[in-house]
Amino acid sequence: MIIIGSDHTGIELKKSIIAHLKEKEIEVKDVTDFLDQTGDDYPDIAYIVCQNVKKENALGIAICGTGIGISIACNKVNGIRAAVCTDKYMAKMTRNDNNANVLCLGARLGIENVFEIVDEFLNSEFLGGRHQKRVDKIAKIEKCQKEGVEYVHSL
Ligand code: RB5
């Protein structure tokens, strides 16, 4: 199951991605459809998407105008690794190396091959190995911040 949500800038893009995924028979849950007729702010959308990603242990897609604001907000949620991707390579590498669990897209960027980015993100795997310890360090920074203790880097 894929979780998807967007602010007011990305409603059309969100709907087109949902149609694309359904065509591929991929289950997709639109967690912000109740906001499609009203105004909304990307931090709220980010939070709703991320809570669902965690609850379902799924991958998510979060959309705002640039993808930047929503990625900043998503990355404030514990356990979320969100990445703005503007091409296929970024989408593949953020799964391979960072184990990103939320793909952030910019609806106002006019990206032509946006479905390719989505497909690459969903079809790529985390490679683990040497990347695992780096992702673990991200989690450790998060844990230290939560506990109000200093993160001790290893350099
Ligand atoms: C909304 O106008 C816009 O600021 C938002 O969609 C996003 O691009 C922020 O980063």
Backbone and ligand atoms as CSV (ligand in chain L), in Angstrom:
chain,resi,resn,atom,element,x,y,z
A,1,MET,N,N,0.840,-1.200,0.000
A,1,MET,CA,C,0.000,0.000,0.000
A,1,MET,C,C,0.878,1.254,0.000
A,2,ILE,N,N,0.529,2.198,-0.842
A,2,ILE,CA,C,1.256,3.461,-0.922
A,2,ILE,C,C,0.361,4.563,-0.339
A,3,ILE,N,N,0.942,5.394,0.519
A,3,ILE,CA,C,0.219,6.522,1.105
A,3,ILE,C,C,0.516,7.765,0.268
A,4,ILE,N,N,-0.495,8.558,-0.030
A,4,ILE,CA,C,-0.258,9.778,-0.805
A,4,ILE,C,C,-1.066,10.940,-0.234
A,5,GLY,N,N,-0.482,12.133,-0.326
A,5,GLY,CA,C,-1.201,13.333,0.104
A,5,GLY,C,C,-0.563,14.551,-0.521
A,6,SER,N,N,-1.351,15.605,-0.666
A,6,SER,CA,C,-0.778,16.827,-1.249
A,6,SER,C,C,-1.446,18.061,-0.660
A,7,ASP,N,N,-0.712,19.188,-0.730
A,7,ASP,CA,C,-1.366,20.449,-0.375
A,7,ASP,C,C,-2.135,20.938,-1.603
A,8,HIS,N,N,-2.687,22.149,-1.512
A,8,HIS,CA,C,-3.551,22.655,-2.579
A,8,HIS,C,C,-2.858,22.772,-3.937
A,9,THR,N,N,-1.510,22.891,-3.936
A,9,THR,CA,C,-0.795,23.066,-5.207
A,9,THR,C,C,-0.723,21.766,-6.010
A,10,GLY,N,N,-0.894,20.634,-5.328
A,10,GLY,CA,C,-0.583,19.369,-5.991
A,10,GLY,C,C,-1.758,18.433,-6.179
A,11,ILE,N,N,-2.964,18.970,-6.070
A,11,ILE,CA,C,-4.140,18.081,-6.127
A,11,ILE,C,C,-4.224,17.347,-7.471
A,12,GLU,N,N,-3.997,18.084,-8.562
A,12,GLU,CA,C,-4.082,17.440,-9.886
A,12,GLU,C,C,-2.972,16.406,-10.057
A,13,LEU,N,N,-1.762,16.773,-9.624
A,13,LEU,CA,C,-0.640,15.828,-9.729
A,13,LEU,C,C,-0.930,14.584,-8.887
A,14,LYS,N,N,-1.444,14.807,-7.695
A,14,LYS,CA,C,-1.777,13.675,-6.814
A,14,LYS,C,C,-2.771,12.740,-7.513
A,15,LYS,N,N,-3.809,13.337,-8.088
A,15,LYS,CA,C,-4.832,12.503,-8.745
A,15,LYS,C,C,-4.245,11.732,-9.922
A,16,SER,N,N,-3.332,12.370,-10.655
A,16,SER,CA,C,-2.750,11.669,-11.806
A,16,SER,C,C,-1.838,10.533,-11.341
A,17,ILE,N,N,-1.141,10.735,-10.221
A,17,ILE,CA,C,-0.284,9.657,-9.694
A,17,ILE,C,C,-1.154,8.504,-9.178
A,18,ILE,N,N,-2.265,8.839,-8.524
A,18,ILE,CA,C,-3.176,7.788,-8.041
A,18,ILE,C,C,-3.676,6.952,-9.222
A,19,ALA,N,N,-4.068,7.636,-10.299
A,19,ALA,CA,C,-4.563,6.918,-11.487
A,19,ALA,C,C,-3.451,6.036,-12.063
A,20,HIS,N,N,-2.243,6.568,-12.114
A,20,HIS,CA,C,-1.092,5.812,-12.628
A,20,HIS,C,C,-0.850,4.554,-11.795
A,21,LEU,N,N,-0.902,4.686,-10.481
A,21,LEU,CA,C,-0.641,3.539,-9.607
A,21,LEU,C,C,-1.771,2.510,-9.703
A,22,LYS,N,N,-3.002,3.023,-9.797
A,22,LYS,CA,C,-4.142,2.092,-9.895
A,22,LYS,C,C,-4.071,1.295,-11.186
A,23,GLU,N,N,-3.605,1.961,-12.246
A,23,GLU,CA,C,-3.426,1.272,-13.532
A,23,GLU,C,C,-2.440,0.110,-13.387
A,24,LYS,N,N,-1.476,0.298,-12.514
A,24,LYS,CA,C,-0.476,-0.754,-12.275
A,24,LYS,C,C,-0.928,-1.715,-11.176
A,25,GLU,N,N,-2.177,-1.543,-10.746
A,25,GLU,CA,C,-2.766,-2.379,-9.697
A,25,GLU,C,C,-1.995,-2.289,-8.378
A,26,ILE,N,N,-1.474,-1.086,-8.107
A,26,ILE,CA,C,-0.815,-0.824,-6.824
A,26,ILE,C,C,-1.837,-0.139,-5.925
A,27,GLU,N,N,-1.993,-0.696,-4.730
A,27,GLU,CA,C,-2.969,-0.130,-3.797
A,27,GLU,C,C,-2.465,1.226,-3.283
A,28,VAL,N,N,-3.326,2.229,-3.341
A,28,VAL,CA,C,-2.906,3.560,-2.926
A,28,VAL,C,C,-3.987,4.185,-2.051
A,29,LYS,N,N,-3.517,4.815,-0.955
A,29,LYS,CA,C,-4.464,5.427,-0.015
A,29,LYS,C,C,-4.226,6.934,-0.001
A,30,ASP,N,N,-5.228,7.667,-0.461
A,30,ASP,CA,C,-5.163,9.136,-0.460
A,30,ASP,C,C,-5.608,9.624,0.914
A,31,VAL,N,N,-4.650,10.125,1.695
A,31,VAL,CA,C,-4.979,10.494,3.076
A,31,VAL,C,C,-5.351,11.974,3.223
A,32,THR,N,N,-5.372,12.707,2.094
A,32,THR,CA,C,-5.759,14.127,2.177
A,32,THR,C,C,-6.910,14.452,1.232
A,33,ASP,N,N,-7.640,13.429,0.806
A,33,ASP,CA,C,-8.744,13.692,-0.134
A,33,ASP,C,C,-9.817,14.585,0.493
A,34,PHE,N,N,-9.950,14.544,1.816
A,34,PHE,CA,C,-10.959,15.377,2.487
A,34,PHE,C,C,-10.604,16.859,2.435
A,35,LEU,N,N,-9.390,17.183,1.968
A,35,LEU,CA,C,-8.948,18.583,1.897
A,35,LEU,C,C,-8.972,19.127,0.472
A,36,ASP,N,N,-9.397,18.313,-0.476
A,36,ASP,CA,C,-9.259,18.706,-1.879
A,36,ASP,C,C,-10.045,19.962,-2.245
A,37,GLN,N,N,-11.090,20.276,-1.489
A,37,GLN,CA,C,-11.896,21.446,-1.832
A,37,GLN,C,C,-11.565,22.667,-0.973
A,38,THR,N,N,-10.620,22.517,-0.079
A,38,THR,CA,C,-10.367,23.619,0.853
A,38,THR,C,C,-8.890,24.014,0.854
A,39,GLY,N,N,-8.579,25.064,1.571
A,39,GLY,CA,C,-7.181,25.444,1.738
A,39,GLY,C,C,-6.501,24.518,2.726
A,40,ASP,N,N,-5.207,24.470,2.672
A,40,ASP,CA,C,-4.479,23.619,3.602
A,40,ASP,C,C,-3.015,24.040,3.606
A,41,ASP,N,N,-2.299,23.641,4.625
A,41,ASP,CA,C,-0.887,24.007,4.751
A,41,ASP,C,C,-0.027,22.755,4.698
A,42,TYR,N,N,1.086,22.859,3.971
A,42,TYR,CA,C,1.917,21.664,3.755
A,42,TYR,C,C,2.423,20.992,5.048
A,43,PRO,N,N,2.676,21.733,6.159
A,43,PRO,CA,C,3.105,20.989,7.359
A,43,PRO,C,C,2.033,20.018,7.858
A,44,ASP,N,N,0.762,20.433,7.761
A,44,ASP,CA,C,-0.325,19.540,8.194
A,44,ASP,C,C,-0.409,18.314,7.283
A,45,ILE,N,N,-0.259,18.559,5.998
A,45,ILE,CA,C,-0.297,17.448,5.033
A,45,ILE,C,C,0.855,16.482,5.317
A,46,ALA,N,N,2.042,17.064,5.549
A,46,ALA,CA,C,3.226,16.235,5.834
A,46,ALA,C,C,2.954,15.334,7.029
A,47,TYR,N,N,2.402,15.915,8.075
A,47,TYR,CA,C,2.166,15.159,9.306
A,47,TYR,C,C,1.175,14.015,9.065
A,48,ILE,N,N,0.094,14.310,8.345
A,48,ILE,CA,C,-0.921,13.282,8.071
A,48,ILE,C,C,-0.320,12.145,7.235
A,49,VAL,N,N,0.420,12.511,6.193
A,49,VAL,CA,C,1.048,11.483,5.348
A,49,VAL,C,C,1.998,10.625,6.194
A,50,CYS,N,N,2.826,11.288,6.977
A,50,CYS,CA,C,3.856,10.546,7.738
A,50,CYS,C,C,3.250,9.651,8.817
A,51,GLN,N,N,2.214,10.117,9.485
A,51,GLN,CA,C,1.566,9.277,10.494
A,51,GLN,C,C,1.012,8.011,9.843
A,52,ASN,N,N,0.469,8.150,8.647
A,52,ASN,CA,C,-0.076,6.989,7.934
A,52,ASN,C,C,1.029,6.062,7.436
A,53,VAL,N,N,2.126,6.658,6.970
A,53,VAL,CA,C,3.272,5.853,6.526
A,53,VAL,C,C,3.757,4.978,7.682
A,54,LYS,N,N,3.830,5.569,8.869
A,54,LYS,CA,C,4.302,4.817,10.027
A,54,LYS,C,C,3.293,3.755,10.442
A,55,LYS,N,N,2.026,4.144,10.447
A,55,LYS,CA,C,0.972,3.211,10.870
A,55,LYS,C,C,0.917,1.989,9.951
A,56,GLU,N,N,1.030,2.229,8.659
A,56,GLU,CA,C,0.904,1.135,7.677
A,56,GLU,C,C,2.249,0.502,7.342
A,57,ASN,N,N,3.318,1.042,7.912
A,57,ASN,CA,C,4.671,0.597,7.547
A,57,ASN,C,C,4.827,0.574,6.020
A,58,ALA,N,N,4.482,1.708,5.417
A,58,ALA,CA,C,4.413,1.794,3.958
A,58,ALA,C,C,5.366,2.863,3.438
A,59,LEU,N,N,5.429,2.978,2.127
A,59,LEU,CA,C,6.107,4.116,1.516
A,59,LEU,C,C,5.059,5.189,1.255
A,60,GLY,N,N,5.504,6.459,1.252
A,60,GLY,CA,C,4.562,7.548,1.036
A,60,GLY,C,C,5.021,8.499,-0.048
A,61,ILE,N,N,4.055,9.254,-0.568
A,61,ILE,CA,C,4.336,10.315,-1.540
A,61,ILE,C,C,3.666,11.578,-1.012
A,62,ALA,N,N,4.462,12.642,-0.846
A,62,ALA,CA,C,3.944,13.898,-0.294
A,62,ALA,C,C,4.252,15.029,-1.283
A,63,ILE,N,N,3.240,15.800,-1.596
A,63,ILE,CA,C,3.391,16.805,-2.662
A,63,ILE,C,C,3.073,18.204,-2.142
A,64,CYS,N,N,3.945,19.160,-2.497
A,64,CYS,CA,C,3.615,20.575,-2.327
A,64,CYS,C,C,4.110,21.295,-3.582
A,65,GLY,N,N,4.216,22.605,-3.537
A,65,GLY,CA,C,4.588,23.331,-4.752
A,65,GLY,C,C,5.973,22.983,-5.267
A,66,THR,N,N,6.939,22.987,-4.369
A,66,THR,CA,C,8.320,22.679,-4.750
A,66,THR,C,C,8.781,21.308,-4.277
A,67,GLY,N,N,8.054,20.750,-3.329
A,67,GLY,CA,C,8.498,19.521,-2.661
A,67,GLY,C,C,9.400,19.834,-1.472
A,68,ILE,N,N,9.860,21.066,-1.398
A,68,ILE,CA,C,10.841,21.409,-0.357
A,68,ILE,C,C,10.169,21.572,1.006
A,69,GLY,N,N,9.136,22.410,1.062
A,69,GLY,CA,C,8.476,22.662,2.345
A,69,GLY,C,C,7.965,21.378,2.964
A,70,ILE,N,N,7.341,20.561,2.144
A,70,ILE,CA,C,6.744,19.336,2.682
A,70,ILE,C,C,7.831,18.351,3.119
A,71,SER,N,N,8.976,18.374,2.434
A,71,SER,CA,C,10.061,17.466,2.850
A,71,SER,C,C,10.661,17.927,4.177
A,72,ILE,N,N,10.783,19.232,4.341
A,72,ILE,CA,C,11.308,19.750,5.621
A,72,ILE,C,C,10.382,19.310,6.759
A,73,ALA,N,N,9.075,19.467,6.533
A,73,ALA,CA,C,8.105,19.097,7.577
A,73,ALA,C,C,8.097,17.587,7.816
A,74,CYS,N,N,8.123,16.800,6.752
A,74,CYS,CA,C,8.123,15.331,6.901
A,74,CYS,C,C,9.319,14.872,7.732
A,75,ASN,N,N,10.457,15.498,7.490
A,75,ASN,CA,C,11.673,15.069,8.183
A,75,ASN,C,C,11.698,15.447,9.660
A,76,LYS,N,N,10.694,16.187,10.110
A,76,LYS,CA,C,10.557,16.473,11.549
A,76,LYS,C,C,9.827,15.351,12.281
A,77,VAL,N,N,9.213,14.453,11.519
A,77,VAL,CA,C,8.451,13.363,12.142
A,77,VAL,C,C,9.405,12.197,12.407
A,78,ASN,N,N,9.421,11.729,13.644
A,78,ASN,CA,C,10.329,10.633,14.021
A,78,ASN,C,C,10.146,9.435,13.102
A,79,GLY,N,N,11.256,8.898,12.651
A,79,GLY,CA,C,11.210,7.679,11.838
A,79,GLY,C,C,10.997,7.929,10.361
A,80,ILE,N,N,10.850,9.195,9.988
A,80,ILE,CA,C,10.631,9.504,8.563
A,80,ILE,C,C,11.928,9.977,7.928
A,81,ARG,N,N,12.189,9.421,6.747
A,81,ARG,CA,C,13.300,9.889,5.918
A,81,ARG,C,C,12.669,10.283,4.579
A,82,ALA,N,N,12.510,11.597,4.413
A,82,ALA,CA,C,11.809,12.103,3.228
A,82,ALA,C,C,12.810,12.763,2.288
A,83,ALA,N,N,12.610,12.569,0.988
A,83,ALA,CA,C,13.543,13.132,0.001
A,83,ALA,C,C,12.794,13.779,-1.156
A,84,VAL,N,N,13.194,14.998,-1.477
A,84,VAL,CA,C,12.656,15.644,-2.688
A,84,VAL,C,C,13.443,15.083,-3.861
A,85,CYS,N,N,12.750,14.584,-4.840
A,85,CYS,CA,C,13.434,14.047,-6.029
A,85,CYS,C,C,12.907,14.740,-7.275
A,86,THR,N,N,13.837,15.125,-8.136
A,86,THR,CA,C,13.427,15.761,-9.389
A,86,THR,C,C,13.847,14.924,-10.591
A,87,ASP,N,N,14.475,13.783,-10.322
A,87,ASP,CA,C,14.757,12.857,-11.433
A,87,ASP,C,C,14.841,11.416,-10.914
A,88,LYS,N,N,14.900,10.491,-11.875
A,88,LYS,CA,C,14.904,9.054,-11.562
A,88,LYS,C,C,16.098,8.640,-10.719
A,89,TYR,N,N,17.236,9.238,-11.025
A,89,TYR,CA,C,18.467,8.863,-10.309
A,89,TYR,C,C,18.332,9.167,-8.815
A,90,MET,N,N,17.806,10.359,-8.525
A,90,MET,CA,C,17.625,10.725,-7.110
A,90,MET,C,C,16.661,9.751,-6.427
A,91,ALA,N,N,15.602,9.380,-7.148
A,91,ALA,CA,C,14.591,8.480,-6.582
A,91,ALA,C,C,15.191,7.110,-6.273
A,92,LYS,N,N,16.027,6.618,-7.191
A,92,LYS,CA,C,16.675,5.310,-6.977
A,92,LYS,C,C,17.668,5.391,-5.811
A,93,MET,N,N,18.506,6.426,-5.833
A,93,MET,CA,C,19.567,6.504,-4.829
A,93,MET,C,C,19.038,6.754,-3.424
A,94,THR,N,N,17.948,7.496,-3.316
A,94,THR,CA,C,17.443,7.756,-1.964
A,94,THR,C,C,16.796,6.513,-1.354
A,95,ARG,N,N,16.334,5.594,-2.198
A,95,ARG,CA,C,15.885,4.297,-1.674
A,95,ARG,C,C,17.107,3.419,-1.373
A,96,ASN,N,N,18.029,3.320,-2.337
A,96,ASN,CA,C,19.211,2.452,-2.197
A,96,ASN,C,C,20.046,2.814,-0.972
A,97,ASP,N,N,20.340,4.106,-0.818
A,97,ASP,CA,C,21.328,4.534,0.184
A,97,ASP,C,C,20.697,5.041,1.481
A,98,ASN,N,N,19.606,5.809,1.352
A,98,ASN,CA,C,19.042,6.486,2.538
A,98,ASN,C,C,17.846,5.749,3.120
A,99,ASN,N,N,17.387,4.712,2.444
A,99,ASN,CA,C,16.155,4.027,2.853
A,99,ASN,C,C,15.027,5.032,3.074
A,100,ALA,N,N,14.927,5.997,2.153
A,100,ALA,CA,C,13.863,7.005,2.261
A,100,ALA,C,C,12.507,6.310,2.260
A,101,ASN,N,N,11.625,6.780,3.125
A,101,ASN,CA,C,10.283,6.185,3.133
A,101,ASN,C,C,9.201,7.153,2.636
A,102,VAL,N,N,9.589,8.389,2.354
A,102,VAL,CA,C,8.629,9.330,1.745
A,102,VAL,C,C,9.296,10.042,0.571
A,103,LEU,N,N,8.639,9.974,-0.570
A,103,LEU,CA,C,9.064,10.701,-1.772
A,103,LEU,C,C,8.319,12.031,-1.801
A,104,CYS,N,N,9.069,13.124,-1.891
A,104,CYS,CA,C,8.432,14.445,-1.969
A,104,CYS,C,C,8.568,14.986,-3.380
A,105,LEU,N,N,7.458,15.496,-3.890
A,105,LEU,CA,C,7.440,16.002,-5.267
A,105,LEU,C,C,6.957,17.443,-5.292
A,106,GLY,N,N,7.476,18.195,-6.250
A,106,GLY,CA,C,7.079,19.592,-6.433
A,106,GLY,C,C,6.122,19.731,-7.595
A,107,ALA,N,N,4.868,20.061,-7.277
A,107,ALA,CA,C,3.846,20.133,-8.328
A,107,ALA,C,C,4.055,21.324,-9.262
A,108,ARG,N,N,4.751,22.341,-8.770
A,108,ARG,CA,C,4.930,23.541,-9.600
A,108,ARG,C,C,6.215,23.501,-10.424
A,109,LEU,N,N,6.914,22.399,-10.384
A,109,LEU,CA,C,8.179,22.310,-11.120
A,109,LEU,C,C,7.966,21.881,-12.567
A,110,GLY,N,N,6.782,21.418,-12.873
A,110,GLY,CA,C,6.485,21.000,-14.241
A,110,GLY,C,C,7.363,19.851,-14.721
A,111,ILE,N,N,7.634,18.905,-13.814
A,111,ILE,CA,C,8.483,17.761,-14.181
A,111,ILE,C,C,7.719,16.879,-15.181
A,112,GLU,N,N,8.341,16.641,-16.331
A,112,GLU,CA,C,7.645,15.879,-17.386
A,112,GLU,C,C,7.525,14.394,-17.059
A,113,ASN,N,N,8.620,13.845,-16.531
A,113,ASN,CA,C,8.655,12.390,-16.323
A,113,ASN,C,C,8.356,12.008,-14.874
A,114,VAL,N,N,7.356,12.652,-14.297
A,114,VAL,CA,C,7.119,12.457,-12.868
A,114,VAL,C,C,6.721,11.015,-12.530
A,115,PHE,N,N,6.030,10.328,-13.441
A,115,PHE,CA,C,5.655,8.939,-13.167
A,115,PHE,C,C,6.899,8.040,-13.108
A,116,GLU,N,N,7.895,8.374,-13.924
A,116,GLU,CA,C,9.152,7.598,-13.896
A,116,GLU,C,C,9.831,7.736,-12.528
A,117,ILE,N,N,9.752,8.935,-11.972
A,117,ILE,CA,C,10.345,9.167,-10.645
A,117,ILE,C,C,9.603,8.323,-9.603
A,118,VAL,N,N,8.289,8.351,-9.675
A,118,VAL,CA,C,7.459,7.570,-8.742
A,118,VAL,C,C,7.781,6.078,-8.881
A,119,ASP,N,N,7.817,5.582,-10.112
A,119,ASP,CA,C,8.060,4.150,-10.344
A,119,ASP,C,C,9.442,3.738,-9.830
A,120,GLU,N,N,10.423,4.581,-10.093
A,120,GLU,CA,C,11.793,4.274,-9.669
A,120,GLU,C,C,11.870,4.207,-8.136
A,121,PHE,N,N,11.210,5.143,-7.490
A,121,PHE,CA,C,11.200,5.168,-6.016
A,121,PHE,C,C,10.563,3.890,-5.484
A,122,LEU,N,N,9.423,3.521,-6.050
A,122,LEU,CA,C,8.681,2.370,-5.527
A,122,LEU,C,C,9.357,1.044,-5.870
A,123,ASN,N,N,10.105,1.009,-6.959
A,123,ASN,CA,C,10.732,-0.255,-7.381
A,123,ASN,C,C,12.140,-0.449,-6.853
A,124,SER,N,N,12.703,0.567,-6.222
A,124,SER,CA,C,14.076,0.454,-5.729
A,124,SER,C,C,14.076,0.024,-4.267
A,125,GLU,N,N,15.129,-0.698,-3.915
A,125,GLU,CA,C,15.238,-1.249,-2.554
A,125,GLU,C,C,16.360,-0.572,-1.785
A,126,PHE,N,N,16.252,-0.594,-0.472
A,126,PHE,CA,C,17.376,-0.178,0.382
A,126,PHE,C,C,18.451,-1.254,0.292
A,127,LEU,N,N,19.703,-0.839,0.081
A,127,LEU,CA,C,20.770,-1.820,-0.119
A,127,LEU,C,C,21.414,-2.291,1.180
A,128,GLY,N,N,21.148,-1.604,2.285
A,128,GLY,CA,C,21.728,-2.038,3.569
A,128,GLY,C,C,23.244,-1.957,3.524
A,129,GLY,N,N,23.913,-2.972,4.089
A,129,GLY,CA,C,25.379,-3.010,4.076
A,129,GLY,C,C,25.967,-1.745,4.678
A,130,ARG,N,N,26.888,-1.128,3.944
A,130,ARG,CA,C,27.568,0.059,4.490
A,130,ARG,C,C,26.609,1.232,4.690
A,131,HIS,N,N,25.472,1.176,4.014
A,131,HIS,CA,C,24.498,2.271,4.154
A,131,HIS,C,C,23.717,2.177,5.460
A,132,GLN,N,N,23.661,0.949,6.010
A,132,GLN,CA,C,22.865,0.756,7.228
A,132,GLN,C,C,23.388,1.597,8.387
A,133,LYS,N,N,24.713,1.615,8.548
A,133,LYS,CA,C,25.254,2.335,9.708
A,133,LYS,C,C,25.010,3.840,9.576
A,134,ARG,N,N,24.930,4.329,8.333
A,134,ARG,CA,C,24.681,5.770,8.132
A,134,ARG,C,C,23.224,6.108,8.458
A,135,VAL,N,N,22.340,5.227,8.039
A,135,VAL,CA,C,20.922,5.438,8.364
A,135,VAL,C,C,20.720,5.305,9.879
A,136,ASP,N,N,21.470,4.384,10.493
A,136,ASP,CA,C,21.399,4.241,11.955
A,136,ASP,C,C,21.856,5.523,12.651
A,137,LYS,N,N,22.845,6.185,12.055
A,137,LYS,CA,C,23.327,7.438,12.654
A,137,LYS,C,C,22.256,8.530,12.564
A,138,ILE,N,N,21.504,8.537,11.487
A,138,ILE,CA,C,20.396,9.501,11.373
A,138,ILE,C,C,19.405,9.254,12.517
A,139,ALA,N,N,19.095,7.979,12.732
A,139,ALA,CA,C,18.162,7.626,13.809
A,139,ALA,C,C,18.728,8.028,15.169
A,140,LYS,N,N,20.040,7.910,15.298
A,140,LYS,CA,C,20.663,8.254,16.579
A,140,LYS,C,C,20.584,9.769,16.828
A,141,ILE,N,N,20.800,10.559,15.788
A,141,ILE,CA,C,20.671,12.025,15.929
A,141,ILE,C,C,19.245,12.353,16.397
A,142,GLU,N,N,18.278,11.684,15.759
A,142,GLU,CA,C,16.866,11.905,16.099
A,142,GLU,C,C,16.605,11.548,17.568
A,143,LYS,N,N,17.129,10.398,17.995
A,143,LYS,CA,C,16.923,9.925,19.364
A,143,LYS,C,C,17.562,10.900,20.366
A,144,CYS,N,N,18.774,11.341,20.051
A,144,CYS,CA,C,19.469,12.265,20.962
A,144,CYS,C,C,18.680,13.569,21.103
A,145,GLN,N,N,18.168,14.075,19.982
A,145,GLN,CA,C,17.395,15.319,20.020
A,145,GLN,C,C,16.156,15.150,20.892
A,146,LYS,N,N,15.514,13.985,20.719
A,146,LYS,CA,C,14.295,13.696,21.471
A,146,LYS,C,C,14.583,13.643,22.971
A,147,GLU,N,N,15.724,13.050,23.300
A,147,GLU,CA,C,16.082,12.891,24.709
A,147,GLU,C,C,16.819,14.091,25.275
A,148,GLY,N,N,17.109,15.073,24.426
A,148,GLY,CA,C,17.796,16.288,24.872
A,148,GLY,C,C,19.247,16.050,25.244
A,149,VAL,N,N,19.834,15.026,24.619
A,149,VAL,CA,C,21.266,14.782,24.878
A,149,VAL,C,C,22.066,15.059,23.604
A,150,GLU,N,N,23.339,15.358,23.807
A,150,GLU,CA,C,24.203,15.680,22.678
A,150,GLU,C,C,24.478,14.430,21.838
A,151,TYR,N,N,24.418,14.555,20.526
A,151,TYR,CA,C,24.831,13.462,19.629
A,151,TYR,C,C,26.356,13.489,19.573
A,152,VAL,N,N,26.952,12.350,19.826
A,152,VAL,CA,C,28.418,12.290,19.767
A,152,VAL,C,C,28.807,11.711,18.404
A,153,HIS,N,N,29.364,12.563,17.562
A,153,HIS,CA,C,29.724,12.070,16.222
A,153,HIS,C,C,31.003,11.245,16.312
A,154,SER,N,N,31.289,10.530,15.234
A,154,SER,CA,C,32.396,9.564,15.297
A,154,SER,C,C,33.620,10.049,14.517
A,155,LEU,N,N,33.734,11.351,14.305
A,155,LEU,CA,C,34.861,11.853,13.496
A,155,LEU,C,C,35.989,12.379,14.366
L,1,RB5,C1,C,2.225,26.989,-1.153
L,1,RB5,O1,O,1.976,28.188,-1.779
L,1,RB5,C2,C,3.694,26.628,-1.250
L,1,RB5,O2,O,4.432,27.460,-0.419
L,1,RB5,C3,C,3.885,25.189,-0.886
L,1,RB5,O3,O,3.149,24.385,-1.732
L,1,RB5,C4,C,5.300,24.651,-0.955
L,1,RB5,O4,O,5.855,24.838,-2.220
L,1,RB5,C5,C,6.247,25.043,0.084
L,1,RB5,O5,O,7.410,24.641,0.098
